[in-house]
Amino acid sequence: MKNKYQVVPQAVSTKKPPKVQISDAEFRRRLKNIAEWRKKRLAELRSKNPR
């Protein structure tokens, strides 16, 4: 069992990929898709675990 004071080593040389340029329309389309996915996922979770 790990001690809470034990240090977990970070991955060596984690470089971020270069930022991709996307159009405003593409950004909004992706944002809308994410919003729709979240609504569906939350509805699934609520139906599985009703209060």
C-alpha positions as CSV (number, residue, x, y, z in Angstrom):
1,M,0.0,0.0,0.0
2,K,1.3,3.4,-0.9
3,N,2.1,6.0,1.8
4,K,0.3,9.3,1.2
5,Y,3.7,11.0,1.5
6,Q,5.3,8.9,-1.2
7,V,6.0,10.8,-4.3
8,V,4.7,9.5,-7.6
9,P,7.2,10.2,-10.5
10,Q,5.9,12.4,-13.3
11,A,6.1,11.2,-16.9
12,V,9.5,12.3,-18.4
13,S,9.4,15.3,-20.8
14,T,5.7,15.7,-21.3
15,K,5.4,18.1,-24.3
16,K,2.1,19.6,-25.3
17,P,1.2,19.1,-29.0
18,P,1.1,22.2,-31.1
19,K,-2.1,24.2,-30.9
20,V,-4.4,23.5,-33.9
21,Q,-6.1,26.4,-35.5
22,I,-9.8,25.8,-36.1
23,S,-12.4,28.1,-37.5
24,D,-15.0,29.8,-35.3
25,A,-17.8,27.7,-37.0
26,E,-15.9,24.5,-36.3
27,F,-15.4,25.4,-32.6
28,R,-19.1,26.2,-32.2
29,R,-20.0,22.9,-33.9
30,R,-17.8,20.9,-31.6
31,L,-19.1,22.8,-28.5
32,K,-22.6,22.0,-29.6
33,N,-21.8,18.3,-30.0
34,I,-20.2,18.2,-26.5
35,A,-23.3,19.8,-25.0
36,E,-25.6,17.3,-26.7
37,W,-23.4,14.4,-25.5
38,R,-23.5,15.8,-21.9
39,K,-27.3,16.0,-22.0
40,K,-27.6,12.4,-23.2
41,R,-25.0,11.1,-20.7
42,L,-26.7,12.9,-17.8
43,A,-30.0,11.6,-18.8
44,E,-28.6,8.0,-18.8
45,L,-27.0,8.4,-15.4
46,R,-30.2,9.8,-14.0
47,S,-32.3,7.0,-15.4
48,K,-29.9,4.4,-13.9
49,N,-29.7,6.1,-10.5
50,P,-33.1,7.7,-9.7
51,R,-33.4,9.5,-6.4
